[in-house]
């Protein structure tokens, strides 16, 4: 079968695809489904003794220390509930430094000595598990021969049932630590950072007269962008299978230039997938709220509502797993890579971030008159200070070889970390800097000019899609995280850096009040100082403009363009001190993450380089040589019968084939020279400076050939096919 025939067969399979039968019952409502498979507080209330339930609830909602004596009672109730749900196994679910989800499954059944079995699940089993810790990235925290690691029950994140046609599993969210108690995962530092943030925030709230402020937590809601392509195309592209992105591919004649995909009508097959995905998410208690077409063809978005940061992180991991799993059912592959296709928008994961208290509500809600809301202004100032002081850290936690394709590419925020406040808040802080705020810009009214449409309220300021950290009404939106990344890293960095700022603010205000300064005057002085010292991080203009690059440098803001530039921020004294002071990551734990992220960068680019070389040598170069041979043979035949042959096309093909061969040789040499670096950072620099340019050279020649090689010879599904045949 010719290459073109194989591609057309894939297209036929796509266009004749029949979706599976509906997976929902008409009598089921979303409200009935929501949390159906979650061991929620309402389930616990119904199944646990009152005292045990109150004890567990105090831990979940008020961050009180977990009473170890309740474990057996909770475990028994959880087991009975899971068995009623058809579960035969339980799994401790954890989040290692791979950024993925890990599970260790065990059966409930134990032999009873009589030839039968009984279902067992004790408190000690719920609280602690023991997976092999030597097989996960640890950055030197463990020796290669040291295998013992522990999972520990995270009571703040509810257990849930993972369904499968052949049986269900009880999943228990856990932390993952080494035998020596060091964090090997992304969850443990989140819990530590939440604890640090809560402590410092409560100090500030007490200064504002709240005698017993409730537990403070950060809240998050992550907007997940992704691509869908048919699996026939996916498995025809080994680069997508191994690297998650297309290493070759000429631009489609039509891309996103018409802006006709964004918010367009959702294709029926995709909508069916979305509906079932949301149904599965609802059952797991994940509050999926929004779905729509994104900017690029074949690109979509799903977004949940706000939850506590720890729970939002777990749910985000579950969401990615669910997206992939349900997509397979509909014959599609869900691509979470930040840049699966060149020349069209990549995918991000905008993390909406706020602070909240069980008693005071959203601490970043300015109200209608923010100039009068001193408490809000103080918490907002804490965020401004944190982002300015630790902008390098915030860039480092979103750094990856994948995300480098987005940041600074005029489709995502630039690599310079700045804050957008909007017109209203910017005006308020300007007034504060000049002596005191006395007014706030009010909302306006839009007159549509159509009698049947009511006048619409207008916000006092616009939004800014070019800002990496933008205030959007009652929260900040961190736009830099990549679509495949865990949101744990950004949340850990934000929680800890804001905790440090709140610590600074509380200490300053306490000292001023103790010295006899009027509290309101102390707040005014503090806010003026924060704006004077950290106002350079505020930028409301076009982050894509070249002039911002110059201005940001003049302001002293970092411009860490690549992962290799960004990751050394983990090794700076100020970052080490930050995490150590608030007991989020000790120096060894922080160093391990620096090493792991460097290793992941090196390994990712090594895979891409080898895959590029293989595809170029075994698929693209043979196609180019065949076409070159066909043209040369046709030319010779025509000349033999006295017909002139225009060699323009042959010359172009021959030139590109020669360029491709030279690029292959250069890439081979680059791969061969990738060993022997003195440090992992040196390996990463080599991959960035040598492998990436060599891969780009190979791709340039290959994509040039795709434009002119005869269609029946081209071996790969094209962008036009993958993005538009769905």
N, C-alpha and C positions, 0 to 999 in steps of 0.2 A: 504494500500500500504506500503510495506517495505521501510526502509530508502534507501536502495540501489536502489529500483525501482524508488523512487522519484528522486534520483540523476541521474539515467539513463534517466528518462523522461526529465530532464533539459538538459542533453547532447543531446538528440534527438532534442529538441527544438532549441538548438544552431546550430547543424549541418544542420538542415533543414531550418534555417532562410533565409527568402527572403528579401533583402534590398528594401527600398522604391524606387519609381521611381525617376529618375534623377531630381534634383532640379534646373538645370541650362538650359539656352537656348544657343544653339550653336552660335548664333550671338553675344552673350555678351562676351566682353573681360574684363580681370581683370582691365585694365585701365578705362573702362567705368563704372565698378562697384564701383571702389574705391571712397569712400566718398559719394556714392549715397544717403545715408540716413543721411547725416550730414549737419547741418546748418553752413557750413564752411565760411571762409572769401570770397571765390569766390561767394557763394550764397549771402552773405551779400552785396558784391559789386554790384551785379545785382539788389538787391531788396531795398537797403537803399539809401537815399539821400547822395550825396558825402560827405558832411560835417559830417553827422552822421557816415558814414562808416569810415572816417579817424579818428574820435574820438575813435571809438571802436577798430580800428586797432592799434592805438597808445597805448591803454591799453594792448592789447594782445601781441604785439611784443616789445614794449618799456617800459612796466610796468608803464605807466603813470596812474595817478589817473582817475578813471572812472567818466565821466560826468553824473550825475544823470538825467539830462534833456533828455538824449537820450533813456531812458528806454521804454517810451510809443511807440516811433517810431519802436524800435527794436522788441518789443512785438507784435505789429501789423503785421510786416513783418514775424516774426516767426510763428505767428498763421496762416496766410494765406498759408505759405509754408507747415506747418504741415497738414492743412485741405486738401490741394492738394495731400498730401501723404497718405490720408485716415485716419488721426488721429482723434479720437473722444475725447481723454483725453490728459491731460498733467500731468507730474510727476516731482516733485523735487526729484532728486536722490542725496543721501548723504551717507557718509561712517562712521558710528558710531564705537565705540570702540569694537564692536564685531569682527571687521575685515572683515565683510561682506558688501554687498550692500543693502541699504534701499531705498524704494520708497513710496511716497504718491501720489496716483492718484486722479485727479479731472477732471470733465467733462468740456469741453469748453462751453457747452450749458447752457444758462440761460433763464428762462421764461421771456417773454416780456410784460406780463400783458394782452395779447389778446388771450391767449390760445395757442400761438405758442412759439417758442424759437429762440434765436439768439446766435451766437458764440461770446463769450466774452473772452478777454485775455488782461488785461491792464498792463501797466508798473509796477505798484505796485505788481501785481500778479507774474510777471516774477522775480522781484527783491527779493521778500520775501514770504516765506511760513511759516506755523506754524504746525509742527507735534508735537505729544505728546513726551515730553522729559523725562518723568518719567519712560518709559518702556525700556529704553536703559541703558547699563552699564555707570555709571558716576563716580564711585569711591568716592562718597560723595560730589560731586559738587552740587548736588540737593538733597533736602529732598524728601522722598517718596511721600509726598502729593503735591509737586511742579511739575506741569505738563508742563508749558509753555516753548517751545523751538522754535527757528527760523531757517529756512533755508535761505541762502543768495546766490544769483546768482553769480557763478564764471564765469565771462566773458572769462577767459583765456582757458576754456575747452568748446568746442563747444557742443551745443545741438544736439540731434540726435533722430531718429525715431526707436522705438522698435517695430518690426513687430510681428504680431500674425494673424493666419488665420481668426480670428473673429474681427479683428480691430487693428489699430495701435495706439501707444502712443508717444507723444512728451516728451522726457526725457531731463531735464535741470540739469546739474551738479551744485551742490551747496555746500556751507559750512553748518555746523550744529553747532549752538551755543546756549547757555542757555539764559534765560531772562536777566541775568546779564552780558552777553557778553563773557562768558568763553567758550572755545572750548570743544565741546562734541564729536568731530570727529577726523579723521586722516588727513583731507584735510586742515583745517585752519592752523595747525602748518607747513604743507609743504609750503603753500603760505608765511607764516611769515619767514620761514627759507630761502626760495628763495630770499626774499627781503633783508634779512641780508647778505646773501652771495653776492648778486649783489653789495651792497653798499661797502663792503670791497674789493671785486675783482676790482672794478673800481678805488679805491684808488691805488692799485698796478699797474694797467694798466697805470694810469696817470704818475706814477713815471718812467715808461718805455717810456714816450714821446707821449702817445696817449691822445691828448687833450680832445677829446669828444668820449670816448669809448662807444660803444653800450651796451645795457643791457646784463648783464652776467647772465647765468642760468646754473644750473646743468642739465645734460641730462642722460637718463637712457634707458636701453633696458633689459628686464627681460626674461631669458630663462625658460619657463614653462615646467617642467617635470610632468608626470601623468601616471597612469595605466588605462587600460580599461579591464573590465570583462563583460561577458554577464549578463543581468539583472536577468535571471533565477537563476544564482548562487548568485547574490547580495542579492536578497530577501530571499534566503535560509540561509543566514548568518546574524543573528540578530546583531552580533558584528559589521559587516560592516555598517549596517543601523544606529545603534545608536552611535558607537564610531569611525567609519571611517577606522578602521583597524581590522585585524583578531586577536582576542585575543587567539585563538587556531589555530594550524595547524602544522603538522609535515612536515619536509622538503620533497620536491618532490625528487624522485630518480634522476631526472635530473633537474638542476637549471640553473645557468648562468655560470657554470664552463667551458663550451666550448667556451665562448665568441662569440657565434654564433647568438646572437640577435642584438647586437649593429651594427647600420648602415646596418642591413640586409634588404632584400626585404620586403616592407611593405605589410601586408596581405590585400587582396582586400577589405574586409569589412571595415577594419580600414582606408584604403586609401580613400574609398568613404566618410567615416565620416570626414576625414581630409579635403578633397576637399570642402565639404559643409561648414565645420567650417570656412575655410579660405574665402570662398565666403561671408559668413555672416560677418566676420571680415572686409573684404574689404569694404562692404557696410557701415560699421560703421567707416570707416576711420582708421582702426587699421592696421598698416603696417606689417602683418605677413610675415616673410621672409623665415624661415627655418623649415623643418619638417623631422623627422627621428625616427627610432627605437632607444630606449635607451638600457642601458646595461642589465637590467633585463628582463626576458620574460614577455610580456604583458605591457611593459613600453615604453613610447614614449615622444617626446619633440616637442614643437613649440616655435619659437623665433621671436620677432619683431625686426625691426631696431630701432635706437635711436630716442627718442623724448624728448622734455622738461619734466623734472621730474614730474611736476604736471599732465601733460597730460598722460605721461607713466603710472602713478599710476592709473588714471581713466581707461585707456585702459586695464591695467592688471586685474582690477576688472571685466570689461566687458568680457575680454577673458575667465576668469574662469567661468562666468555665461554661456557664449556661448558654451564652451566645454561641460559643463554638459547638456545643453539643446539639443544640436545636438546629443550627444551620446545617449540620450533617444530615439530619433527618429530612431536610428539604432539598437535599442534593447540592448544597452550597458550602463554601468554605468562608468562615469569618476571618478576615485578615486584620489583626490588631497592630501590625507593624506601623511605625510612625510614618513611613514613606514607602508603601509597597509599589507605587507607580511614580516614575519621574514625570515632571512637567504638569502635574495636577496637585491640588492641595493634599498635604499629608494629614494625619490624624493626631489630635491631641486629646488631653483629658483635663479639661478645665476644672479645677478644684475650688468650689465655692466654700469659703471659710468664714466662720463666725465664732463668737464666744457667748456662752449662755450660762445662766444660773437657774437652779430649780426654784428660786424665790424671786429673782430680779428679771428673769426673761433674757431677751437678746441684749447683750451689753454693747453691741455695735449698731443698735437702732438709734439714729439721730433724732427721731421724732420730727415734728413739723417745724420746730424752732431750735435747730442744733446749737445756735449760739448761746442758748439758755441751758443747755444740757451738759453741765460740767462733767458729769460722770462719763457720758459718752465720749466727750472730747479727750478726757484722760486716757480711756482705753484705746481710742483711735490714735492718740499720740504715742502710746506704747507700741502699737503696730508699726507706725512710721519709724520710730527709733529702731525697732528690731530689724526691719527690712533694710534700713540704711547700714546699721552696724554689721549685719550678717548677710548682706547681699551676695557675697561670694559663696557662703554656705548654701543659700537658696538656689544658686546656680548649680552648685555641685550635686545637690540631691536630685536634680532632674537631668543630669548628664548621662548620656549613653551614646554608643555609636549610632543607634537608631534615631535618637532625638536630635542629633547634630544635623540631620537632614532638614529639620523644621526650623530650629531657632535661628533667627536672623535671615530667614529666607523669604521675607515679605508675605508669609502666609500664617505665621505664628509670631509671637512677640520676639523682639530682639534678645540677644544674649545678655544685654545690659538690664540688670534688675532695677526697675524704678516703680514708683507708685502714681497712679492716677486717682485723684480725689474728686474730680468733677467741679463744675463751676460753683455750686453752693458751698461745699466744704472748703474749697480753695479760698473763697472769699472770706469765710469765717476765720480760717487760720491766718489769712493776711491781716484781718482786723486785729486778731490776738497779737500778732507780731508787732503791730503798730501801737499797741497799748490796751486793747480790749475790744471784744466783739459786742456789738450792740444790735445787730439785726441779721436776719437770714433771708436770702433770696427765696421768694415764694413760688409755689407751683403756678403755672399759667394754664390757659385754656386754649385748645385748638379749635378754631371754627372751621368745620369741614366744608360748609357751604351746600350741604344737602339737607333738606328739611326733615327727611326721615331718619337721619343719623344724628344722635345727640352730640353736643359739644363734648370733646374729649379732654381730660386733664393732661397737662404737660408737665413732666418733671423739671425741676429747676436747673438741670444740667444734662448734657448728652453723655453717651457712653464712649469708650475708646477701646476698639478692638486691637490696637497695636501695643497696648500696655501689658506688661507681664503680671502686674499686680494692681488690679483696678477695683475701686470702691463702686459697688453697684446698688446702692440704696440702703441696705441694712447688713451688708456683708462685703468681704473682699473676694475677688475672683483671681486665683493664681492660675494664669493661662499657660505657663511654661511646661508643666508635666506632660510626658508623652503618653500616647494611647495604650501602650503595652506595659507601662510601669505600674507598680504598686504605688498607691497614694501614701503609703506609710512614711517614706522618706521625707516628702514635703511636710507632712503633718508633724513629724518628730522635730524637724528643724523649726517650724513655725511655733509649735508649742513651747519649745525650750527657749528660743530667742525672745519670745514675748514674755515668758516667765522672767527672764533676766531683766527686761525692760520694766515690768511691773514691780520687780524687786527694787530696782533703782528708784522708780517713782514713789513707792511706798516709803522707802528709806528717806528720801528727800522731804516728802510731806510730813512724815512723823517728826523729823528733826526740826522742821520749820514751826510746826504746831507746838512742839515742846519748848521752842525758843520764844514762844509768845506771839508768833505771826498769825494774823487772822487766816482761817483756813481758805477762804475764797481768794484772798490775796496770794496765798501760797500756791494755790492751783494756777492762778493767772501767771505768776512768775515761772512756775514749772513749765507750763505750756509754751511760754515765750522762749524759754531756754531750749526746749526740744526742737522747736521750729528753727531757731537760730543755728543749732548744732547739726540738725538732721534734715532740714528742709530741702537740701540739695537732691534728695532722693525723689522729690515730688516733681513729676513732669506730666503735663496735660496735653502735650502736642503729639505730632506724628512720629511714632517710634520707628517707622520704616525709613524716614528721611536720612540722607547722608549727613545733614547738618547736626542731627542728634548725636551721631557718633563723636563728632568734634566737641559738641557742647558737654556730653557726658564725661569725656576725658578731662575737660576743663573743670568740671564739678568734682572730679576725683572718684567717679564711679567706675567699677571694674567692667571690662568688656571681655569676658572669657568665652571666646568664640567656639572652642572645641572642648570635647570631654577631657582631652589631655591638658588643656589649659585650666579646666575647672576642678578636676578631682584633687589636685594638690591642696585645695582649700581645707580638706579634711586634716591636713598635716600642719596647719598654722597654729601658733600658740593660743590665739584668741578662741578658736573653735575648740581646741583641746580643753581649755579652761572652762568654757561655757558648759560643755557636756559633763565634765567632771564635777563642777560646782553644784549642779542640780541633780547629780547622780543618775543621769540618763544613760550615758555611755562612759565607762572608764577608758583610760588611754589605750589599753590592749583591745577593747571592743571597738573603739573608734579606728584604730590602726588596721584591725581586721577588715573592716568595711572598706577602707581605702584600698587595701590590697585586693579584696574580692572584686570591687568595681573595676579596678585596672585590669585584672585578669579577664573579666567578662568582656571588656572592650577589646583586648588583644585576641581572645578566642573568637569573638564575633567576626572581627575583620579577617582573621585567618581562615575561617570557614567561607566567608564571602570571596576571599582571594582564590582559594582552591576551587570553589564552585565556578567562579568566573573563568578560570583557566580551563577547567574541564569542559564547560559548555562551549567556550570559544574554539577549543581544539577538536571536539568531537561532533559538534552540531553546526556551528556558524561558519567556521573555516571550510569544512567540506561543502557546504551549500554555496559559498562564494566561489570555490574552485570549480565546482560543477558548472555553475553559470558562466564563469570565465571560459571554461572549456567549450561549453555550448556555443558561446559567442564567437570564440576563435575558430571552431569547426565550421560554423555557418559562414563566417567571413572567408575562410579558405575555399569552401565549396562555391561561393558566389564568384570569387576571383577566378576560380578554375573555369567558369563558364563566361568570363568576361564582364561580369557585373561589378561595378565599384561598390565597395563596402565602407560605410562610415564607421570609423573605429572609435568615435567619441565615447560611446557607452562602454565598449571593451576597455578603453584606456581608464575610464572612471572606476570600473570594477577592479581592474588590475591594480590601480593605485590603492584602493581601499583594502584589497587582499594583502598587498605588501605592507600597508600600515597595520593591518590586523596581525600579520605574522611578526612584525617588529614589536608590536605591543605584547603579544604572547611571550616572546623571548624576554622582554623586559620584566614582565610579571613573573615569569619563571625564576629569573635571577633575583627578583625582590623577595619571593617566597623562600628561596634557598638561603638568602642572607638574613632571614628574620630571627635566627637563633644566635645566641652568644652575647646578648645584651647583659649589662651588669645588674640591672634592676628591672622590675616590672614596669616602672615608669618609662625607662629607656625603651623597653619593648613596645609600649603604647605609642611613644613618640615615633618610633620607626614605622609602626603600622600606619599612623596618621600621615607621616611625611613621605613614605615610600610606597606602601601598598595601595592606599586610596588613589593617589595620582596614577599609578600603573593600571589599576582597574578602570579608571576613567578613560585612559588612553585606549584600552581594549574596547571598551563600550562605545566610544566615539566611532571607531572604525566599523564595529559590528552594526550599530544603529544606522550608519550610513549605507551599509550593504542592504539592510532591511528595506530601505526606500526603493532600491533598484533591482534587487534579485527577483527573478520570476517567482510569482506567487506559488506555483506548484513545487518549487524547490525549498521554500522557506520552512524551517523545521519547528518553529515555535508559534503558539497562539499569540496574536498581536494585541496591542492595547485596544484597538478598535473592537476586537472580538470580546476580550475579557471584560471591558468596562461597559459595553453596551448590549451584549447578548446575555440577558439575565431573566 
